[in-house]
Amino acid sequence: MSHKRIPKRKAAIAVGGVVALGAAAILLPNANASQDGNNDASAAAPKTLKASGASDLAAQLQDLLGQAFAGSYYDSGKQQLVVNVINGDNNVIVQAEKAGAVVRQVANSTSALEAAAATLKTKATIPGTAWAVDPKTNKVVVTADSTVTGSNWDTLESTVQSLGSNMATLKKSSGTFKTFVSGGDAIFSQVADGEVRCSLGFNVTASDGSPAFLTAGHCGVAAKDWSDTEGGQPIATVDQAQFPGDGDFSLVKYNDATTQAPSEVNIGNGQTVAINQAEEATVGTTVFRMGSTTGLHDGQVTGLDATVNFQSETDPNGVDTVTGLIQTNVCAEAGDSGGSLFTQDGGAVGLTSGGSGDCTSGGETFFQPVTTALQATGATLGDAGAGAGDAGATADPSATATDPAGGDQAGGDQIGGAADPSATAADPSDAAGDQSATGTGDDTGTGEATGTGDQTGTGDQSGTGVSDNSNESSH
């Protein structure tokens, strides 16, 4: 095992952690049932779909309906895909219904919503603002954080009003939009003014066949060389980084070509969840996020193609605008950047970018779509390097995950056992307290990690938190 730069357990965690899962997630189906098994009138009945099936159907209908398609979302309660159309042509409606969707006629086309977003970009690119298309309301939802006041607020409000109440709405957030450096399986880099900590998102294979991983772009811009231990020797080097602009993603290649980089999520106690494919986000879908600061949490996708205007960290008067993001109500805090956003079925959805609020009061959180990052970097999702055959046991979705708020549950002590990301959620108010900020003293760096994720069934995560380090950059 000495040839590995990432320990088996560490490598499994590195793909991203499982999120604290809520009761709503338990209700997600484990089978993709359909109600259109014949060719009579019942064939037009909406299909009952898993979230991944809804995402696939949405993509198909977008191609099928063309300009009549005005967005879609997943109704998790009914387990159905709702598709917006602007063309009253009955043929359009019949096509969508035959495909298994619930069809809803709306006023605003996709192009009209995009034009509204373009107006906001031109007239209201203000630090602390964000906007995204909400297919449930068929509007652009504009959010301003607590820093948007005075003339900036007046400008934003007047711009939104000029678009019309049927096109855009404005709401206020109590938090502050910022990037979340750190989280998930922590990675570290030494910089001039201290240490930067981010999170490894998903292991991938680079276009040249070498093992690599995806993380946030603002991490890749901040530092070039990354270690899996605090103050350790670099084990990976940034190959590509995008931030700000059209995304927030980095491709980081492992320095050792024999590094094992399994496409898995390690949720502790030897349990792993396989990451099977990259998925497009669908509004209404339940998603899961892991962060070393806040632990495991879940929520729903609330908007797509989001634009976020972060206050520049290098220019007090500047704005770092990032476009094309996924908006969710999954909580996050400083220490969560770059971490994995994924579905119950093992679909890789996003990389944590930033947001507002915390895991006590809630807030908005934004993620870089994995599909876009893969396309831009030329990487592919899946096992890389020496393979993942011995990286840990495959997860069984029927098992019960540990509860960070309450200790062990049945099945929580299984070694080499199973994990279900739809199991009991952690209490957000307890999540941070259940994680031990003991640094990386148990991690040998090049051998087997006996600390990170090596839980003994207490339900607490002994992660690589280093929140006590006053020299560490945690945004």
SEDRENLO-11341 format. One record per residue (C-alpha): residue in one letter; y, z, x. Coordinates in steps of 0.02 Angstrom, whole numbers, padded with zeros to 5 digits, always signed. Each point is the difference from the previous one (the first is absolute). Layout:
N
AYZX
...
//
This chain:
475
M+00000+00000+00000
S+00115+00008+00151
H+00052-00179-00024
K+00089+00039-00161
R+00187+00027+00003
I-00004+00068-00177
P-00132+00131-00046
K-00115-00041-00144
R+00074+00126-00118
K+00175-00039+00059
A-00027-00186-00023
A-00057+00025-00177
I+00154+00101-00042
A+00106-00130+00085
V-00028-00126-00137
G+00098+00112-00116
G-00036+00155-00099
V-00046+00022-00180
V+00135+00065-00114
A+00003+00156-00104
L-00071-00066-00159
G+00058+00042-00172
A-00093+00023-00162
A+00061-00169-00061
A-00090-00083+00143
I-00164+00076-00054
L+00008-00105-00155
L+00001-00163+00094
P-00160-00096-00040
N-00137-00027+00128
A-00054-00164-00074
N+00095-00158-00045
A-00051-00023-00181
S+00054-00146-00106
Q+00012-00023-00187
D-00006-00189+00000
G-00184-00029+00013
N-00007-00139-00130
N+00095-00154-00057
D+00052+00052-00175
A+00166+00075-00055
S-00035+00160+00099
A+00018-00102+00160
A+00189+00023-00016
A-00016+00190+00002
P+00078+00080+00155
K-00119+00039+00141
T-00032+00177+00056
L+00039-00004+00186
K-00001+00106+00154
A+00163-00003+00095
S-00068-00123+00129
G-00055-00117-00139
A+00171+00010-00080
S+00082-00048+00164
D-00113-00151+00018
L+00031-00055-00180
A+00188+00019+00021
A-00003-00116+00151
Q-00103-00128-00096
L+00116+00004-00150
Q+00154-00017+00108
D-00069-00164+00065
L-00060-00054-00172
L+00159+00036-00097
G+00126-00058+00130
Q+00181+00026-00053
A-00055+00081-00164
F-00069+00148+00100
A+00127+00142+00004
G-00098+00139+00084
S-00146+00112-00047
Y-00057+00180+00007
Y-00158+00102-00020
D-00018+00113-00152
S-00109+00134+00079
G-00027+00090-00166
K-00075-00152-00085
Q-00060-00076+00165
Q+00079-00167-00043
L+00117-00123+00084
V+00163-00033-00091
V+00082-00167+00041
N+00181-00044-00038
V+00038-00178-00055
I+00167-00080-00041
N-00066-00159-00080
G-00038+00017-00185
D-00118-00149+00012
N-00160+00055-00085
N-00104-00092+00130
V+00070+00114+00135
I-00043+00154-00099
V-00174-00062-00040
Q-00037-00038+00183
A+00049+00175+00053
E-00095+00082-00141
K-00156-00102+00035
A+00008+00059+00179
G-00008+00179-00065
A+00180+00061+00010
V+00112+00082-00128
V+00147-00118-00023
R+00178+00060-00028
Q+00149-00117-00027
V+00156+00055+00094
A+00179-00060+00024
N+00021-00003+00190
S-00088-00128+00108
T-00056+00034+00177
S+00137-00114+00066
A+00132+00093-00101
L-00058+00168+00068
E+00000-00070+00177
A+00178-00063-00027
A+00053+00174-00055
A-00077+00074+00157
A+00093-00130+00104
T+00164+00054-00079
L-00036+00180+00044
K-00036-00050+00179
T+00165-00093+00013
K+00111+00129-00087
A-00088+00167+00017
T-00092+00014+00165
I+00049+00183+00019
P-00094+00132+00101
G-00105+00106-00116
T-00033-00133-00131
A-00158-00091-00052
W-00054-00120-00136
A-00163-00072-00063
V-00064-00100-00147
D-00082+00106-00134
P-00112-00111-00108
K-00022+00139-00128
T+00185-00010-00047
N+00023-00181+00057
K+00152+00057+00099
V+00059+00034+00176
V+00004+00189+00025
V+00135+00054+00123
T-00010+00172+00081
A+00137+00092+00095
D-00038+00152+00106
S+00108+00156+00016
T+00109-00077+00137
V+00069-00137-00112
T+00165+00070-00063
G+00183-00045-00021
S+00045-00182+00024
N-00178-00046+00046
W-00061+00067-00167
D+00139-00091-00091
T-00047-00164+00085
L-00184+00021-00039
E+00031+00050-00180
S+00118-00145-00035
T-00122-00124+00080
V-00144+00061-00107
Q+00109-00006-00156
S+00051-00178+00039
L-00182-00052-00008
G-00015+00062-00179
S-00097+00144-00076
N-00143-00118-00045
M-00020-00051+00182
A+00023+00156+00107
T+00007+00189-00012
L+00069+00131+00119
K-00071+00172+00037
K+00040+00140+00122
S-00122+00081+00122
S+00026+00179+00060
G-00072-00037+00172
T+00053-00110+00145
F-00083-00164+00048
K-00068+00010+00176
T-00144-00065+00103
F-00148+00118+00018
V-00054+00002+00181
S-00168+00092+00022
G-00149+00029-00114
G-00182-00048-00030
D-00093+00000+00163
A+00143+00039+00116
I+00044-00114+00144
F+00128+00047+00132
S+00120-00083+00120
Q+00113+00070+00135
V+00179-00062-00010
A+00159+00043+00094
D+00054+00139-00118
G-00170+00077-00035
E-00156-00051-00093
V-00021-00112-00152
R-00143+00027-00120
C-00062-00127-00127
S-00160-00035-00094
L-00133-00130+00026
G-00023-00100-00159
F-00151-00116+00002
N-00111-00060+00141
V-00004-00190+00012
T-00058-00141+00112
A+00142-00094+00086
S+00002-00190-00002
D-00071-00003+00177
G-00149+00107-00053
S+00060+00162+00078
P-00001+00168-00091
A+00169+00054-00068
F+00083+00097-00139
L+00145-00018-00120
T+00137+00129-00016
A+00182+00004-00055
G+00120-00122+00080
H+00133+00131+00034
C-00132+00090+00105
G-00034-00157+00102
V+00186-00027+00026
A+00024+00181+00055
A-00132-00002+00137
K-00120-00120+00084
D-00144+00107+00066
W-00099+00118-00112
S-00124+00140+00028
D-00120+00086-00120
T+00043+00171+00074
E+00165+00090+00022
G+00058-00033+00178
G-00157-00101+00035
Q-00024-00162+00093
P+00040-00158-00100
I-00151-00080-00083
A+00089-00142-00091
T+00150-00116+00023
V+00113-00080-00131
D-00033-00186-00013
Q+00115-00043-00146
A+00128+00100-00099
Q+00109-00041-00150
F+00142+00116-00055
P+00123-00015-00083
G+00004-00162-00099
D-00152-00081-00080
G-00116+00149+00013
D-00044+00159+00091
F-00160-00027+00100
S-00068+00000+00177
L-00159-00067+00078
V-00056+00114+00142
K-00144-00053+00113
Y-00120+00125+00078
N+00007-00009+00189
D-00189+00016+00014
A-00086-00153-00072
T-00156+00103-00035
T+00091+00121-00114
Q-00093+00033-00161
A+00117-00030-00146
P-00098+00021-00161
S+00071-00057-00166
E-00019+00170-00081
V+00095+00148-00066
N-00059+00169+00062
I+00031+00142-00122
G-00080+00138+00104
N-00170+00081+00012
G-00077-00161+00063
Q+00043-00090-00161
T+00077-00173+00002
V+00060-00128-00126
A-00022-00182+00048
I+00153-00112-00003
N-00070-00162-00066
Q+00145-00119-00025
A+00188-00020-00007
E+00071+00005-00176
E+00164-00050-00079
A+00088+00143-00089
T+00009-00003-00189
V+00125+00105-00097
G-00090+00139-00092
T-00144+00011+00123
T-00049+00172+00065
V+00013+00003+00190
F-00037+00131+00133
R+00097+00049+00156
M-00039+00109+00150
G+00127+00087+00110
S-00017+00129+00137
T+00149+00095-00070
T-00044+00001-00185
G-00186-00035-00006
L-00081-00099-00139
H+00098-00059-00151
D-00012-00130-00135
G+00116-00086-00122
Q+00038-00169-00076
V+00080-00161+00057
T+00167-00012-00091
G+00083-00156+00071
L-00027-00153+00108
D+00105-00103+00120
A+00110+00152+00028
T+00154-00004+00111
V+00048+00163+00088
N+00163+00031+00093
F-00033+00137+00127
Q+00142+00080+00093
S-00013-00069+00178
E-00061+00127+00126
T+00087-00091+00143
D+00165-00045-00084
P+00089+00135-00104
N+00087-00137-00099
G-00148-00117-00010
V-00137-00039-00126
D-00182-00039+00035
T-00051-00109-00147
V-00185-00031-00029
T-00064-00120-00133
G-00167-00040-00081
L-00062+00180-00017
I-00109+00088-00129
Q+00083+00142-00097
T-00103+00149-00059
N+00019+00178-00064
V-00122+00067+00130
C+00087+00141+00092
A+00028-00002+00187
E+00099+00096+00131
A+00054-00014+00180
G-00160-00021+00098
D-00083-00132-00109
S+00060-00170+00067
G-00128-00135+00031
G-00138+00086-00099
S-00118-00088-00117
L+00025-00040-00183
F-00161-00054-00083
T-00099-00008-00162
Q-00150+00097-00062
D-00109-00152+00035
G+00045-00008+00184
G+00137-00130-00011
A+00135+00006+00134
V+00167-00013-00090
G+00143+00061+00110
L+00073+00089+00150
T+00120+00145-00029
S+00179-00054+00035
G+00121+00129-00072
G+00076+00074-00155
S+00086+00151-00074
G-00050+00170-00066
D-00148+00106+00051
C-00169+00059-00063
T+00077+00143-00098
S+00133-00091-00099
G-00070-00178+00010
G+00098-00157+00037
E-00015-00185+00037
T-00105-00066+00143
F-00010-00174+00073
F-00143-00089+00088
Q-00022-00158+00101
P-00130-00112-00085
V-00154-00016+00110
T-00030-00180-00056
T+00171-00052+00066
A-00025+00093+00164
L-00168-00084+00028
Q+00070-00171-00036
A+00149+00025+00114
T-00098+00069+00148
G-00154-00111-00018
A-00112+00154-00001
T-00149+00026-00114
L-00057+00158-00084
G-00169+00064+00057
D-00099+00073+00143
A+00056-00045+00174
G-00053+00028+00179
A-00169+00081+00029
G-00031+00023-00186
A-00008+00146-00116
G-00185+00030-00017
D+00007+00179+00059
A+00173+00047-00059
G-00056+00108-00142
A-00093-00001-00164
T+00042-00120-00139
A+00086+00080-00147
D-00084+00019-00169
P+00132-00011-00137
S-00099+00124-00105
A+00034+00147+00116
T+00139+00127-00016
A+00142+00009+00124
T+00066+00163+00071
D+00145+00080-00089
P+00137+00045+00124
A+00078+00119-00124
G-00155+00097-00044
G-00125-00009+00142
D-00175-00068-00020
Q-00077-00084-00150
A-00177-00057-00030
G-00044-00132+00126
G+00146+00042+00111
D-00110+00061+00142
Q-00112-00152+00010
I-00017-00065+00175
G-00023-00187+00004
G+00020+00009-00187
A+00106-00090-00125
A+00179-00002-00058
D+00085-00055-00159
P+00186-00032+00009
S+00010+00036-00187
A-00052+00181+00023
T+00107+00155-00026
A+00179-00013+00058
A+00087+00115+00119
D+00143+00100-00069
P+00155-00080+00080
S+00078+00169+00024
D-00151+00058+00100
A-00037-00157+00097
A+00104+00037+00152
G-00060+00178+00008
D-00180-00052+00005
Q+00023-00105+00155
S-00006+00083+00168
A+00136-00054+00120
T-00102+00041+00152
G+00045-00153+00098
T-00142-00096+00084
G-00078+00133+00107
D-00173-00037-00072
D+00011-00185+00034
T-00063-00062+00166
G+00087-00168-00017
T-00138-00107+00072
G-00153+00090-00063
E-00051+00083-00162
A+00135+00085-00103
T-00053+00174-00050
G+00164+00044-00082
T+00079-00137-00102
G-00091-00019-00164
D-00146+00103+00062
Q+00005+00118-00147
T-00125+00137-00033
G+00011-00004-00188
T+00151+00111-00026
G+00095-00138-00085
D+00141+00014+00126
Q+00043-00143+00114
S+00017+00045+00183
G+00099-00157+00036
T+00112-00046+00142
G+00159+00068-00074
V+00131+00042+00127
S+00142+00052-00112
D+00041+00143+00118
N+00047-00118+00141
S+00188+00002+00009
N+00002-00153+00114
E-00100-00107-00117
S+00082-00134-00106
S-00055+00016-00180
H+00105-00103-00119
//
